[in-house]
Amino acid sequence: MPPKQAGLGKGLDALLKDSAKLAGTDVAAAERIPLDLIDPAPWQPRRRMDGEALRELADSIREQGILQPLIVRRKAGGRYELVAGERRFRAAGIAGIGQAPVIVIEADDCRALELALIENLQREDLNPIEEARGYRALADQFGLSHDEIARHVGKARATITNSLRLLELPPEIQQMLAEGRISAGHAKVLLGIETVPEQILLAKRVASEQLSVRQLERIVARHHKTRRETRGTEDIPDRHLQHIEQELQKLLGTPVKVHSSGTCSSGKRRSGRIVIEFYSPAELDRLLQFLGLQEL
């Protein structure tokens, strides 16, 4: 594991001054190297880039050149690895630029990852999932605690912890969050839902109905209240009911509630009901088709 560095966490400009002794925006003082000698960073936190915005940046680079140097570090064999400037690097490639201005720094893996993360956080606004994955990389690859990550990137510890919790959501919801179909506020509320099918269905409802975070909070509060009231009046053990509900939810792909009045003296179940939830006409149609009732 790479050693932790005491100099981390001072922000991109300060780190660049310490490492390169050059101002990050001084193109004239930057070294120029062929673009094809630069390899992308394997840990680049940004995964999604707007294609139209990238083409616009490429057009600007054709007209004016690269106005801010790329940050790179040396590799074996005379090659370089990109540390910061992923958008400029990609746009320069689209523009067909042969050489790029660069600042070459000395940085181990931990510092290189932090520089890439800080630059994106400060200048390009990572989506919430990219941000969380950047923090996860700092924690998993370099053993940094939440407190240490918070100091390094200039955020509150609670911000880091809440961001990392987003990675507990199922991949489908993470994708919706990355695409901007739901917000980080919505995602945090969905973390309070017990089952994955319910989380996904509520996330889809948020996206389709354009629900606010406050509206989602009210829906989830009603959901919890209903479950508490139901559990309080049932005689069948919660664990047994939960197993039945979970199996039905897996089968139907939607929240299911099993309500029972308990058991009689012989041990047999009394009457009860099964409630299958849906959140849109399309969802109802899907359930009807699954149950063979599409002609209704």
Residue pairs with C-beta under 8 A, 6 or more apart in sequence:
1 141
1 142
1 143
2 108
2 109
2 110
2 142
3 108
3 110
4 110
4 142
4 143
4 144
4 148
5 108
5 110
5 111
7 15
7 18
8 15
8 110
8 111
8 114
8 152
9 114
9 151
9 152
9 153
9 154
10 18
11 118
11 122
11 154
12 24
12 84
12 115
12 118
12 119
12 122
12 123
13 23
13 24
15 111
15 114
15 115
15 118
16 22
16 23
16 24
16 71
16 103
16 105
16 115
17 23
19 105
19 106
19 107
19 111
20 71
20 103
20 104
20 105
22 29
22 30
22 103
23 29
24 68
24 69
24 71
24 103
25 67
25 68
25 69
26 69
27 65
27 66
27 67
27 68
27 69
27 101
30 69
30 101
30 102
30 103
31 101
31 102
31 103
31 104
32 99
32 100
32 101
32 102
33 72
33 80
33 99
33 100
33 102
34 98
34 99
35 89
35 92
35 93
35 97
35 98
35 99
35 100
37 78
37 79
37 80
38 70
38 72
38 79
38 80
38 81
38 82
38 89
38 100
38 102
39 75
39 79
39 80
39 81
39 82
40 81
40 82
40 86
40 89
41 81
41 82
41 83
41 86
41 112
41 113
41 116
43 109
43 112
43 113
43 116
43 137
43 141
44 82
44 86
44 116
45 116
45 117
45 120
45 126
45 130
45 131
45 133
45 134
45 137
46 86
46 87
46 120
46 124
46 126
46 130
47 130
47 133
47 178
48 127
48 130
48 178
48 179
49 86
49 87
49 90
54 87
54 90
54 91
54 94
55 91
55 94
57 87
57 88
57 91
58 91
58 92
58 94
58 95
59 95
60 91
61 88
61 91
61 92
61 95
61 97
62 95
62 96
62 97
65 97
66 88
66 92
66 97
66 100
66 101
68 85
68 88
69 85
69 100
69 101
69 102
69 103
70 82
70 84
70 85
70 88
70 89
70 100
70 101
70 102
70 103
71 82
71 83
71 84
71 85
71 102
71 103
71 105
71 115
71 119
72 80
72 81
72 82
72 83
72 102
72 103
72 104
72 105
73 80
73 81
73 83
73 104
73 105
73 106
73 107
73 112
74 80
74 81
74 104
75 81
80 102
80 104
81 112
82 89
83 105
83 107
83 112
83 115
83 116
84 115
84 116
84 119
85 119
86 116
86 120
87 124
88 100
89 100
92 100
105 115
107 115
109 141
109 142
110 138
110 141
110 142
113 134
113 137
113 138
113 141
113 142
114 138
114 152
114 153
116 134
117 134
117 135
117 137
117 138
117 153
118 152
118 153
120 126
120 130
120 131
120 134
121 131
121 134
121 153
126 134
127 177
127 178
127 180
128 163
128 166
128 177
128 178
128 184
128 187
129 166
129 167
129 174
129 177
129 178
130 178
131 163
132 163
132 164
132 166
132 167
133 167
135 149
135 153
135 160
135 163
135 164
136 164
136 167
138 144
138 149
138 152
139 145
139 146
139 149
139 164
144 152
146 157
146 160
146 161
146 164
147 157
149 155
149 160
150 156
150 157
150 159
150 160
153 160
162 188
163 184
165 188
165 191
166 174
166 177
166 184
166 187
166 188
166 191
167 174
168 191
169 177
169 187
169 190
169 191
169 199
170 196
170 199
170 200
172 200
172 203
173 182
173 187
173 190
173 199
173 200
173 203
176 182
176 203
176 207
177 183
177 184
177 186
177 187
181 207
182 190
182 203
182 206
182 207
183 213
185 213
186 203
186 206
186 211
186 213
186 216
187 203
189 213
189 216
189 217
189 220
190 199
190 202
190 203
190 216
190 220
191 199
192 220
192 224
193 199
193 202
193 220
193 223
194 227
195 246
195 249
195 255
197 249
197 250
197 253
197 254
197 255
198 223
198 249
198 255
201 254
201 255
201 277
201 279
201 283
202 216
202 219
202 220
202 279
204 279
204 280
205 211
205 279
205 280
206 216
208 280
209 280
211 219
226 257
227 257
230 257
230 259
231 238
234 241
234 259
234 260
234 261
234 262
235 260
235 261
235 262
235 263
236 260
236 262
236 263
236 269
241 258
241 260
244 258
245 256
245 257
245 258
248 256
248 258
248 274
248 276
249 255
249 256
252 276
252 287
252 290
253 286
254 276
254 277
254 278
254 283
254 287
255 276
255 277
256 274
256 275
256 276
256 277
257 274
257 275
257 277
258 272
258 274
258 275
259 272
259 273
259 274
259 275
260 269
260 270
260 271
260 272
261 270
261 271
261 272
262 269
262 270
263 269
263 270
264 270
276 287
278 284
278 287
285 294
288 294
288 296
